[in-house]
């Protein structure tokens, strides 16, 4: 679920998060993963 972190910040600080916060975390995580895929694809195209 989280691309670069072994422990989520709310788990580290032992803070409960609500459903909206969970949705935001998931949305930003998905966005980061997609951006990393785009960068990797551009790097592969540039290496050819």
C-alpha positions as YAML, in Angstrom:
chain: A
units: angstrom
residues:
- id: 1
  name: UNK
  ca: [0.00, 0.00, 0.00]
- id: 2
  name: UNK
  ca: [2.76, 2.47, 0.86]
- id: 3
  name: UNK
  ca: [5.53, 2.62, -1.68]
- id: 4
  name: UNK
  ca: [8.51, 3.93, 0.26]
- id: 5
  name: UNK
  ca: [7.66, 3.56, 3.93]
- id: 6
  name: UNK
  ca: [7.67, 0.49, 6.12]
- id: 7
  name: UNK
  ca: [5.64, 2.19, 8.84]
- id: 8
  name: UNK
  ca: [2.83, 4.65, 8.21]
- id: 9
  name: UNK
  ca: [3.16, 7.95, 10.11]
- id: 10
  name: UNK
  ca: [-0.13, 7.47, 11.96]
- id: 11
  name: UNK
  ca: [0.99, 3.99, 13.05]
- id: 12
  name: UNK
  ca: [4.37, 5.32, 14.17]
- id: 13
  name: UNK
  ca: [2.77, 8.00, 16.34]
- id: 14
  name: UNK
  ca: [-0.07, 5.65, 17.35]
- id: 15
  name: UNK
  ca: [-2.75, 8.08, 16.15]
- id: 16
  name: UNK
  ca: [-6.16, 6.93, 14.97]
- id: 17
  name: UNK
  ca: [-7.15, 8.21, 11.54]
- id: 18
  name: UNK
  ca: [-10.65, 8.61, 10.23]
- id: 19
  name: UNK
  ca: [-12.05, 7.33, 6.95]
- id: 20
  name: UNK
  ca: [-11.45, 10.59, 5.05]
- id: 21
  name: UNK
  ca: [-7.81, 10.71, 6.16]
- id: 22
  name: UNK
  ca: [-7.39, 7.08, 5.09]
- id: 23
  name: UNK
  ca: [-8.83, 7.90, 1.65]
- id: 24
  name: UNK
  ca: [-6.46, 10.85, 1.27]
- id: 25
  name: UNK
  ca: [-3.47, 8.73, 2.24]
- id: 26
  name: UNK
  ca: [-4.46, 6.07, -0.29]
- id: 27
  name: UNK
  ca: [-5.04, 8.66, -3.02]
- id: 28
  name: UNK
  ca: [-1.65, 10.31, -2.53]
- id: 29
  name: UNK
  ca: [0.07, 6.93, -2.32]
- id: 30
  name: UNK
  ca: [-1.52, 5.87, -5.62]
- id: 31
  name: UNK
  ca: [-0.50, 9.21, -7.15]
- id: 32
  name: UNK
  ca: [3.13, 8.76, -6.03]
- id: 33
  name: UNK
  ca: [3.24, 5.24, -7.47]
- id: 34
  name: UNK
  ca: [1.86, 6.43, -10.82]
- id: 35
  name: UNK
  ca: [4.37, 9.29, -10.95]
- id: 36
  name: UNK
  ca: [7.25, 6.88, -10.25]
- id: 37
  name: UNK
  ca: [6.01, 4.61, -13.04]
- id: 38
  name: UNK
  ca: [5.91, 7.56, -15.46]
- id: 39
  name: UNK
  ca: [9.45, 8.60, -14.53]
- id: 40
  name: UNK
  ca: [10.73, 5.04, -14.95]
- id: 41
  name: UNK
  ca: [9.01, 4.75, -18.34]
- id: 42
  name: UNK
  ca: [10.53, 8.03, -19.50]
- id: 43
  name: UNK
  ca: [13.96, 6.87, -18.34]
- id: 44
  name: UNK
  ca: [13.58, 3.62, -20.28]
- id: 45
  name: UNK
  ca: [12.55, 5.51, -23.42]
- id: 46
  name: UNK
  ca: [15.48, 7.89, -23.01]
- id: 47
  name: UNK
  ca: [17.95, 5.02, -22.58]
- id: 48
  name: UNK
  ca: [17.13, 3.56, -25.99]
...
